Amino acid sequence: MITNTELERKGDLFPSEITNYEKNVDVLNFVTKNGVALQVTILRDSVLRFRYATTGIFGNDFSYAITKYASRGYNKLEISEDNDHYIITTAKLICKIDKTDLKKSIYDAADETLISQDELGFHWEESYQYGGDIVKMSKVSPDGESFYGLGDKPVHLNLKGKRFENWVTDSYAYGKDTDPIYKTIPFYIGLHHKKAYGIFFDNTFRSFFDFAHERRHITSFWAQGGEMNYYFIYGPEMSDVVANYTDLTGKPHQLPPLWALGYHQCKWSYYPESKVREITTKFRELKIPCDAIYLDIDYMDGFRCFTWDSKHFPNPKKMVKELEEDGFKTVVIIDPGIKIDMDYDVFREALEKDYFCKRADGPYMKGKVWPGECYFPDFTNPEVREWWANLYKELVEEIGVRGVWNDMNEPAVMEVPGKTFPDDVRHDYDGNPCSHRKAHNVYGMQMARATYQGLKKFAYPKRPFAITRAAYSGTQRYTSSWTGDNVATWEHLWIANVQAQRMSMSGFSFIGSDIGGFAEQPNGELYTRWIQLGVFHPFCRTHSSGDHGDQEPWAFDEDVTDIVRKFIEIRYQLLPYLYTSFWQYADEGIPMLKSLVLYDQEDSQTHFRTDEFVVGDHILVCPIQEPNAKGRRMYIPRGKWYNFWNDEIVTGGKEQWVDADIDKLPIFIKEGAIIPKYPIQQYVGEKEIEQLTLDVFYKKGKENSTVFEDAHDGYDYIKGRYSLRNFKLTGKTNELIIQQYKSGKYITAYNTFKIELHGLPFKIFKIQIDNEEALFDDVRVNGDNTLVVTKDFSELHIIGE
């Protein structure tokens, strides 16, 4: 690893004074006396791109991370200069570039506060071993600055004082502070003086980040090849930084089917078919909701991808169909290693078409994984991706599999140094040929992309559902993910919590962990506490290794089963809330999970909190992360919150004790929230939704809430066939007003809302609907402060005595 000390050594090279400057609309080019080029692109008022070339010549501008749908455009762009600087001014930023050395200072245009300042700035070291450069950037870190992001790092949410490596790595049974692990997301958020910015270092080589680790007031990032190419993203709100980064690297291409947000059950491995049916039957017998059952590598014939073991699964199409009839969607695993076997059609076709990765001098990249000796497709070749996508025809279109889970795609290789491909393996890289040094971090992403394309093609008119273990920035466009091979320990329950929060603030919200732990065996208490956390993660799946016993909801004792059922039922009631949160993520880039610092960055008490998080806009959750706990101290954000279990109102802005025995979890609802709920179902679609429940939490003041619904699958919502309801709640001393603004062409099956009023400080005397007084019989007011009203009201006015 290169240290900061090495970043300052005498062999490093630096830009000299600027000798040439050109402007082409919103692209500025600077060239220095010693041939260094800086290209600045103004993408938006708050997004600037900085790209350096040490020879004055830029390579092909290609990125797997940046989406073609990224927003462009700005309200203001002025270029000026003084004696010492070139000055770029937008509506949000002022960027000053020093004429003597290309160092940059970036200010908030509103008040000219300094946001980011280069220290050494850009510098580089020639790589004599591989050619090209080791590219480096260092910046000044002011007192009190905090750092967040960087994907799945299993460490404290605040990265201050730490250093990290980005190299996608198979990390079985990783622990707290293990680095690197499965994902490379070279994006971080800086926060100081209540203002947030982000930096996305779009470089796929092995890279490093130092957050004032070696030198207290310096942060730096560098890579072992490629360009110094990064994006500066300004807030000043963290939520805006994350949304703009997500816009840049891509939002999910479509919503998931609603069942994908249900509860899923997985194990390495459920086989033969009789075991699969035993598990699914038990779910229905015990009335524990579940939407998906997973098949790990043992469903295959000798671990050959796209095959079935005819002994264990003699009629997969019939099995998948019958499982579907019982509400279970079948999800299967597919790995990248293709067994070397001339009698295996997939291998033979890829060999004939020259689709496998090769070493530098021509031999195929050969490595051992589950099938034995394998070759590996080059997923950075678009022709290979198309071929791979078409391999899903039988699995998805003919057999009826509903989802695919890509594993081992770091790529993981057994029994070799580094557990992955050697550096000299060659890749097409979409027409930009390179070595594995450059392609390694995107290999899993491109496999997931090809899988997504196949699912989208053959699942149509249903929506695709894919999962990947490895990822680079932008992978969220195609797939969901989980946090890899964790362990059944209390420490890993904490890790799962921070990883899901960090992934969400890194643009990747569709994330979860292996509930209960993959390796080793949880006791009933740990499994219960993990379920309580997991039902509030966007991807909710129990997964475990077959080497360590059973891990189904009924595998412990009856008390555990009953509590687990209760919490899974809560998730199914909250599906419309979670689905709305996903729509906000896909539409605006808003994270589904919000760490407290993301929720309220102005409160400095949130900057080092790891446990508490907000789901969507209005639900606060804090897991219990130690054994034998009857509750815990937690930080309640500023404002007033309702205890989910008893409607007790608490005032936040401080840490306080919350009771939570084994059958409870600290859950709070923000005052003024309107939470949509479905009836409990054993699987999505089991029941027609005949009435939508709205839990309304009184607030003296105003609050907005949203409910998004559609057909829960298919693409009609893209054509406007959705129902979007925006509610505005206004509470006064003796009245409550709920206004509804509806858009979209989708007509829900239900015609009424059941409104459950929480914390109403007065007795209902009169109700007006759309300025007309309603008879109590018309709205069916009950003694427990519930009422039933038509779903299409514009204004509901509840007046007290």
LOLUMRO-316530 format. One record per residue (C-alpha): residue in one letter; x, y, z. Coordinates in steps of 0.2 Angstrom, whole numbers, padded with zeros to 4 digits, always signed. Layout:
% LOLUMRO-316530
AXYZ/...
This chain:
% LOLUMRO-316530
M+0000+0000+0000/I+0006+0017-0004/T+0007+0028+0011/N+0005+0047+0013/T+0023+0048+0016/E+0027+0040+0000/L+0015+0053-0008/E+0027+0066-0003/R+0043+0058-0008/K+0055+0066-0020/G+0051+0055-0035/D+0034+0062-0036/L+0030+0074-0051/F+0019+0089-0050/P+0011+0101-0063/S+0020+0117-0067/E+0012+0134-0072/I-0002+0135-0084/T+0004+0140-0102/N-0012+0137-0112/Y-0031+0139-0108/E-0046+0135-0119/K-0065+0135-0117/N-0077+0125-0127/V-0095+0128-0120/D-0094+0120-0103/V-0077+0111-0105/L-0061+0120-0100/N-0044+0114-0104/F-0028+0119-0096/V-0010+0114-0101/T+0005+0117-0090/K+0023+0121-0095/N+0028+0103-0091/G+0014+0095-0102/V+0001+0091-0088/A-0017+0094-0094/L-0032+0097-0083/Q-0050+0096-0091/V-0064+0103-0081/T-0082+0099-0086/I-0096+0109-0078/L-0110+0096-0078/R-0122+0105-0066/D-0121+0120-0055/S-0116+0108-0041/V-0106+0095-0050/L-0089+0098-0058/R-0078+0085-0066/F-0059+0086-0065/R-0048+0075-0076/Y-0029+0075-0078/A-0017+0069-0091/T+0002+0069-0087/T+0007+0069-0105/G-0006+0082-0111/I-0016+0068-0120/F-0031+0060-0113/G-0036+0042-0117/N-0053+0037-0123/D-0066+0044-0111/F-0076+0028-0106/S-0084+0024-0089/Y-0094+0009-0083/A-0100+0020-0068/I-0107+0035-0077/T-0125+0033-0084/K-0130+0041-0100/Y-0146+0047-0091/A-0136+0058-0079/S-0143+0075-0078/R-0134+0089-0087/G-0136+0108-0087/Y-0133+0123-0076/N-0141+0140-0072/K-0125+0150-0072/L-0108+0149-0079/E-0095+0163-0079/I-0076+0161-0082/S-0065+0174-0076/E-0047+0177-0070/D-0036+0187-0059/N-0017+0188-0057/D-0016+0171-0049/H-0031+0161-0054/Y-0044+0156-0067/I-0061+0157-0058/I-0076+0146-0063/T-0093+0152-0056/T-0109+0143-0056/A-0125+0146-0047/K-0119+0135-0033/L-0100+0135-0033/I-0084+0146-0036/C-0069+0136-0041/K-0052+0144-0042/I-0038+0136-0051/D-0020+0142-0047/K-0011+0147-0062/T+0006+0141-0055/D+0002+0123-0050/L-0016+0118-0055/K-0021+0118-0036/K-0040+0121-0034/S-0050+0129-0020/I-0069+0127-0021/Y-0081+0139-0012/D-0100+0139-0009/A-0106+0153-0021/A-0119+0159-0009/D-0108+0164+0006/E-0090+0161-0001/T-0087+0148+0012/L-0072+0137+0008/I-0078+0119+0005/S-0063+0110-0003/Q-0045+0115-0005/D-0031+0105-0013/E-0015+0102-0002/L-0002+0095-0014/G-0016+0093-0026/F-0013+0082-0041/H+0003+0073-0042/W+0009+0057-0049/E+0023+0044-0049/E+0028+0034-0065/S+0025+0015-0063/Y+0040+0007-0070/Q+0033-0011-0067/Y+0017-0008-0077/G+0019+0008-0087/G+0008+0023-0085/D+0006+0032-0068/I+0001+0030-0050/V-0010+0045-0049/K-0013+0054-0033/M-0023+0068-0025/S-0022+0076-0008/K-0033+0089+0000/V-0034+0099+0016/S-0046+0093+0029/P-0052+0107+0041/D-0055+0104+0060/G-0071+0094+0063/E-0073+0087+0046/S-0082+0070+0045/F-0082+0057+0031/Y-0095+0045+0026/G-0098+0033+0011/L-0086+0021+0002/G-0099+0007+0001/D-0098-0009+0011/K-0084-0006+0023/P-0087-0015+0039/V-0082+0000+0050/H-0089+0014+0060/L-0100+0025+0049/N-0089+0040+0051/L-0073+0036+0042/K-0062+0050+0050/G-0045+0044+0054/K-0045+0028+0044/R-0038+0022+0028/F-0045+0010+0015/E-0041+0000+0000/N-0053-0003-0015/W-0051-0020-0023/V-0066-0031-0024/T-0062-0047-0013/D-0070-0063-0008/S-0070-0061+0011/Y-0078-0077+0019/A-0081-0074+0037/Y-0074-0056+0037/G-0074-0046+0053/K-0076-0028+0059/D-0063-0017+0050/T-0058-0030+0037/D-0053-0022+0021/P-0055-0024+0007/I-0071-0034+0005/Y-0084-0037-0009/K-0088-0020-0016/T-0078-0005-0023/I-0088+0011-0022/P-0075+0025-0023/F-0087+0039-0017/Y-0086+0048-0001/I-0095+0062+0008/G-0086+0076+0017/L-0095+0086+0030/H-0089+0102+0039/H-0096+0118+0045/K-0114+0110+0042/K-0110+0109+0023/A-0108+0093+0014/Y-0099+0089-0003/G-0095+0072-0011/I-0080+0066-0022/F-0082+0051-0034/F-0065+0045-0040/D-0070+0036-0055/N-0055+0025-0057/T-0056+0006-0058/F-0038+0001-0053/R-0034-0003-0036/S-0037+0013-0026/F-0034+0020-0009/F-0042+0033+0002/D-0034+0041+0018/F-0046+0051+0029/A-0034+0061+0039/H-0026+0044+0045/E-0008+0048+0043/R-0008+0067+0043/R-0022+0075+0054/H-0027+0088+0042/I-0025+0080+0025/T-0036+0068+0016/S-0030+0059+0000/F-0035+0046-0013/W-0024+0038-0026/A-0024+0023-0038/Q-0011+0011-0045/G-0015+0016-0063/G-0027+0025-0075/E-0032+0043-0074/M-0034+0055-0060/N-0053+0058-0064/Y-0065+0063-0051/Y-0081+0072-0049/F-0084+0085-0035/I-0103+0085-0030/Y-0109+0099-0018/G-0124+0099-0007/P-0124+0108+0005/E-0136+0095+0011/M-0130+0077+0012/S-0146+0071+0005/D-0143+0082-0011/V-0125+0075-0012/V-0131+0057-0012/A-0145+0061-0024/N-0134+0069-0036/Y-0121+0055-0035/T-0135+0042-0038/D-0141+0053-0053/L-0123+0053-0060/T-0120+0034-0058/G-0138+0029-0061/K-0154+0025-0052/P-0162+0008-0053/H-0168+0005-0071/Q-0185+0000-0065/L-0194-0003-0049/P-0193-0021-0042/P-0208-0032-0042/L-0217-0030-0025/W-0213-0048-0020/A-0194-0044-0021/L-0197-0033-0005/G-0205-0048+0004/Y-0197-0060+0015/H-0185-0073+0007/Q-0178-0089+0013/C-0161-0096+0007/K-0148-0109+0012/W-0133-0117+0005/S-0142-0129+0001/Y-0160-0134-0001/Y-0160-0150-0010/P-0167-0162-0016/E-0184-0156-0022/S-0192-0165-0007/K-0182-0153+0005/V-0188-0138-0005/R-0206-0143-0003/E-0204-0147+0015/I-0197-0130+0019/T-0211-0121+0009/T-0225-0131+0016/K-0219-0127+0033/F-0220-0109+0030/R-0238-0110+0025/E-0242-0122+0039/L-0235-0110+0052/K-0242-0095+0043/I-0225-0086+0042/P-0226-0075+0026/C-0213-0078+0013/D-0211-0074-0005/A-0196-0082-0012/I-0186-0098-0010/Y-0168-0100-0016/L-0158-0114-0024/D-0139-0113-0021/I-0126-0122-0031/D-0133-0140-0028/Y-0147-0138-0039/M-0135-0140-0054/D-0128-0155-0063/G-0110-0155-0056/F-0111-0136-0052/R-0112-0133-0071/C-0121-0116-0073/F-0138-0116-0082/T-0141-0135-0079/W-0151-0145-0067/D-0147-0161-0057/S-0160-0173-0064/K-0158-0184-0049/H-0162-0171-0036/F-0174-0160-0047/P-0181-0172-0060/N-0195-0160-0066/P-0189-0142-0062/K-0203-0134-0073/K-0216-0143-0063/M-0209-0139-0047/V-0206-0120-0050/K-0224-0119-0057/E-0231-0128-0041/L-0221-0117-0030/E-0227-0102-0039/E-0245-0107-0036/D-0242-0108-0018/G-0235-0090-0018/F-0216-0094-0019/K-0205-0087-0032/T-0189-0097-0036/V-0173-0089-0036/V-0157-0098-0042/I-0139-0095-0041/I-0127-0093-0056/D-0108-0091-0054/P-0095-0085-0067/G-0084-0101-0067/I-0089-0112-0082/K-0083-0130-0080/I-0070-0136-0093/D-0080-0150-0101/M-0082-0153-0120/D-0099-0161-0117/Y-0106-0146-0108/D-0114-0135-0121/V-0111-0118-0112/F-0092-0122-0111/R-0091-0128-0129/E-0100-0113-0136/A-0090-0100-0126/L-0074-0109-0132/E-0079-0109-0150/K-0083-0091-0149/D-0068-0086-0140/Y-0078-0078-0125/F-0066-0084-0111/C-0053-0073-0103/K-0035-0076-0107/R-0018-0073-0100/A-0007-0060-0107/D+0003-0073-0118/G-0013-0082-0124/P-0018-0096-0113/Y-0035-0096-0105/M-0037-0090-0088/K-0040-0106-0078/G-0045-0107-0060/K-0053-0119-0048/V-0071-0115-0041/W-0085-0126-0037/P-0086-0136-0053/G-0067-0139-0052/E-0056-0132-0066/C-0065-0118-0075/Y-0063-0105-0088/F-0072-0088-0086/P-0082-0077-0098/D-0075-0059-0101/F-0091-0050-0096/T-0082-0033-0101/N-0085-0039-0119/P-0103-0033-0125/E-0104-0048-0136/V-0101-0060-0122/R-0114-0051-0111/E-0127-0053-0125/W-0122-0071-0126/W-0123-0073-0107/A-0140-0064-0106/N-0147-0076-0119/L-0142-0091-0109/Y-0156-0087-0097/K-0170-0091-0109/E-0173-0109-0103/L-0171-0105-0084/V-0182-0090-0085/E-0194-0090-0100/E-0197-0109-0100/I-0194-0116-0082/G-0201-0100-0074/V-0187-0095-0062/R-0191-0077-0056/G-0174-0071-0050/V-0156-0075-0051/W-0142-0073-0039/N-0124-0070-0045/D-0111-0076-0032/M-0092-0078-0033/N-0091-0064-0046/E-0077-0054-0038/P-0071-0065-0047/A-0067-0078-0033/V-0054-0091-0038/M-0049-0105-0025/E-0032-0111-0021/V-0022-0096-0030/P-0013-0082-0022/G-0025-0067-0020/K-0040-0078-0023/T-0044-0070-0040/F-0037-0068-0057/P-0018-0063-0060/D-0015-0046-0065/D-0010-0051-0083/V-0027-0058-0088/R-0034-0048-0103/H-0051-0040-0105/D-0060-0032-0119/Y-0067-0018-0108/D-0080-0013-0121/G-0067-0010-0134/N-0053-0002-0123/P-0042-0018-0121/C-0034-0019-0104/S-0027-0030-0090/H-0036-0037-0075/R-0028-0023-0065/K-0041-0011-0073/A-0055-0023-0075/H-0055-0032-0059/N-0066-0020-0049/V-0080-0020-0063/Y-0080-0039-0067/G-0094-0043-0055/M-0103-0028-0060/Q-0103-0033-0079/M-0108-0050-0075/A-0123-0043-0065/R-0127-0032-0080/A-0128-0046-0092/T-0138-0056-0080/Y-0150-0042-0078/Q-0152-0040-0097/G-0156-0058-0098/L-0169-0058-0085/K-0177-0042-0092/K-0178-0050-0109/F-0185-0067-0104/A-0195-0062-0088/Y-0205-0049-0099/P-0219-0043-0096/K-0213-0046-0078/R-0199-0035-0070/P-0182-0043-0067/F-0175-0047-0050/A-0156-0050-0049/I-0144-0050-0035/T-0125-0048-0035/R-0111-0050-0022/A-0098-0040-0031/A-0101-0022-0036/Y-0093-0006-0043/S-0101+0011-0043/G-0116+0011-0054/T-0121-0007-0051/Q-0137-0001-0043/R-0144+0002-0060/Y-0146-0017-0063/T-0147-0027-0047/S-0149-0028-0028/S-0135-0035-0017/W-0131-0042+0000/T-0116-0040+0011/G-0108-0056+0008/D-0102-0071+0019/N-0105-0064+0037/V-0105-0073+0053/A-0118-0077+0066/T-0111-0066+0080/W-0117-0050+0089/E-0103-0041+0081/H-0109-0045+0064/L-0127-0039+0068/W-0119-0022+0071/I-0109-0024+0055/A-0124-0028+0045/N-0133-0012+0052/V-0118+0000+0047/Q-0116-0009+0030/A-0134-0007+0025/Q-0133+0012+0030/R-0117+0015+0021/M-0122+0006+0005/S-0138+0017+0005/M-0128+0033+0007/S-0117+0027-0007/G-0131+0026-0019/F-0135+0008-0017/S-0151+0006-0007/F-0157-0011-0012/I-0146-0020+0001/G-0147-0032+0015/S-0137-0045+0025/D-0138-0064+0027/I-0150-0063+0042/G-0144-0073+0056/G-0126-0075+0049/F-0120-0086+0035/A-0106-0094+0044/E-0108-0103+0061/Q-0125-0104+0070/P-0135-0091+0079/N-0145-0094+0095/G-0163-0090+0095/E-0160-0073+0103/L-0147-0067+0090/Y-0158-0074+0076/T-0173-0064+0083/R-0164-0048+0085/W-0157-0050+0067/I-0174-0053+0060/Q-0180-0037+0069/L-0166-0027+0060/G-0168-0036+0043/V-0186-0033+0041/F-0182-0015+0040/H-0168-0017+0026/P-0174-0016+0008/F-0168-0033+0004/C-0174-0046+0017/R-0167-0063+0017/T-0161-0077+0029/H-0146-0086+0022/S-0135-0098+0030/S-0122-0111+0027/G-0127-0129+0027/D-0112-0133+0037/H-0119-0125+0053/G-0136-0131+0056/D-0154-0125+0052/Q-0159-0107+0051/E-0177-0106+0047/P-0189-0096+0058/W-0195-0112+0067/A-0177-0119+0070/F-0176-0113+0087/D-0191-0113+0099/E-0209-0108+0098/D-0207-0091+0107/V-0194-0087+0094/T-0205-0093+0080/D-0219-0082+0086/I-0208-0066+0088/V-0201-0069+0070/R-0218-0071+0063/K-0224-0055+0071/F-0210-0045+0064/I-0211-0053+0046/E-0230-0048+0047/I-0225-0030+0051/R-0214-0030+0036/Y-0229-0036+0025/Q-0240-0023+0033/L-0227-0010+0028/L-0225-0015+0010/P-0234+0000+0003/Y-0222+0011+0013/L-0207+0002+0008/Y-0213+0002-0010/T-0215+0020-0009/S-0198+0023-0002/F-0191+0012-0017/W-0200+0023-0029/Q-0193+0039-0021/Y-0176+0031-0022/A-0178+0026-0041/D-0186+0043-0045/E-0175+0055-0036/G-0160+0045-0029/I-0166+0047-0011/P-0158+0033+0000/M-0171+0021+0007/L-0161+0020+0023/K-0155+0036+0031/S-0141+0037+0044/L-0145+0050+0057/V-0131+0061+0050/L-0140+0060+0033/Y-0157+0063+0041/D-0151+0079+0052/Q-0133+0084+0048/E-0135+0101+0057/D-0136+0091+0074/S-0118+0087+0078/Q-0124+0073+0089/T-0128+0063+0074/H-0111+0064+0066/F-0104+0049+0076/R-0120+0038+0078/T-0120+0021+0070/D-0135+0011+0077/E-0150+0022+0073/F-0157+0025+0056/V-0173+0031+0047/V-0182+0020+0035/G-0190+0031+0021/D-0196+0048+0028/H-0204+0044+0044/I-0199+0027+0053/L-0185+0028+0066/V-0177+0011+0070/C-0163+0006+0082/P-0158-0013+0083/I-0154-0022+0099/Q-0136-0027+0097/E-0131-0036+0113/P-0138-0052+0122/N-0150-0052+0137/A-0155-0034+0134/K-0172-0027+0140/G-0169-0011+0131/R-0156+0001+0126/R-0151+0019+0126/M-0153+0027+0109/Y-0152+0044+0101/I-0169+0051+0096/P-0167+0064+0082/R-0174+0082+0085/G-0193+0083+0084/K-0207+0073+0092/W-0209+0054+0089/Y-0222+0042+0093/N-0217+0025+0101/F-0223+0012+0088/W-0229+0000+0102/N-0239+0012+0113/D-0241+0029+0105/E-0231+0037+0119/I-0224+0054+0112/V-0205+0057+0115/T-0196+0073+0112/G-0179+0070+0103/G-0163+0079+0102/K-0155+0068+0115/E-0151+0051+0120/Q-0163+0041+0131/W-0168+0024+0137/V-0180+0014+0127/D-0188-0002+0134/A-0187-0017+0121/D-0188-0034+0128/I-0185-0049+0116/D-0202-0047+0108/K-0200-0028+0104/L-0188-0017+0094/P-0186+0002+0097/I-0197+0009+0083/F-0203+0027+0082/I-0214+0036+0070/K-0211+0054+0066/E-0226+0065+0071/G-0237+0071+0057/A-0233+0055+0047/I-0246+0046+0037/I-0240+0027+0036/P-0249+0016+0023/K-0252-0002+0028/Y-0258-0018+0019/P-0267-0032+0027/I-0255-0047+0032/Q-0253-0059+0018/Q-0243-0075+0017/Y-0236-0068+0000/V-0238-0054-0011/G-0254-0056-0021/E-0262-0068-0009/K-0276-0056-0006/E-0284-0042-0016/I-0281-0026-0006/E-0299-0021-0002/Q-0294-0006+0009/L-0279+0003+0012/T-0275+0008+0031/L-0267+0025+0034/D-0260+0027+0051/V-0260+0046+0054/F-0249+0053+0068/Y-0256+0069+0074/K-0244+0084+0074/K-0247+0102+0079/G-0240+0109+0063/K-0237+0103+0045/E-0230+0087+0038/N-0230+0079+0020/S-0232+0060+0016/T-0232+0050+0000/V-0240+0034-0006/F-0235+0026-0022/E-0244+0011-0029/D-0246+0002-0046/A-0249-0015-0052/H-0234-0021-0042/D-0226-0029-0057/G-0224-0026-0076/Y-0221-0009-0084/D-0237+0000-0085/Y-0232+0012-0072/I-0219+0019-0084/K-0234+0023-0095/G-0242+0033-0081/R-0252+0019-0074/Y-0248+0022-0056/S-0256+0030-0041/L-0246+0044-0033/R-0255+0051-0017/N-0246+0066-0009/F-0254+0070+0008/K-0252+0086+0017/L-0256+0086+0036/T-0260+0101+0046/G-0263+0100+0064/K-0270+0113+0075/T-0276+0113+0093/N-0294+0108+0090/E-0293+0102+0072/L-0284+0091+0060/I-0284+0094+0041/I-0277+0081+0028/Q-0276+0087+0010/Q-0273+0074-0004/Y-0266+0078-0021/K-0267+0063-0033/S-0259+0059-0050/G-0257+0044-0061/K-0269+0034-0071/Y-0269+0018-0060/I-0285+0014-0051/T-0282+0004-0036/A-0294-0011-0032/Y-0299-0003-0015/N-0311+0011-0014/T-0309+0017+0004/F-0296+0021+0017/K-0296+0015+0035/I-0289+0030+0044/E-0282+0026+0061/L-0278+0042+0071/H-0264+0042+0084/G-0262+0055+0097/L-0277+0065+0093/P-0278+0078+0107/F-0297+0081+0106/K-0313+0071+0104/I-0320+0071+0086/F-0335+0083+0085/K-0338+0085+0066/I-0330+0079+0050/Q-0330+0088+0034/I-0325+0080+0017/D-0322+0092+0003/N-0330+0106+0012/E-0346+0096+0015/E-0351+0090+0032/A-0351+0071+0033/L-0363+0061+0044/F-0354+0049+0056/D-0363+0035+0048/D-0355+0040+0031/V-0337+0039+0037/R-0340+0026+0050/V-0331+0034+0065/N-0327+0021+0078/G-0324+0024+0096/D-0305+0020+0094/N-0302+0035+0083/T-0303+0025+0067/L-0314+0031+0052/V-0317+0024+0035/V-0318+0037+0021/T-0318+0037+0002/K-0300+0036-0006/D-0303+0050-0018/F-0306+0064-0005/S-0297+0081-0008/E-0298+0087+0010/L-0303+0079+0026/H-0306+0091+0040/I-0308+0083+0057/I-0314+0095+0070/G-0314+0093+0089/E-0327+0098+0102/
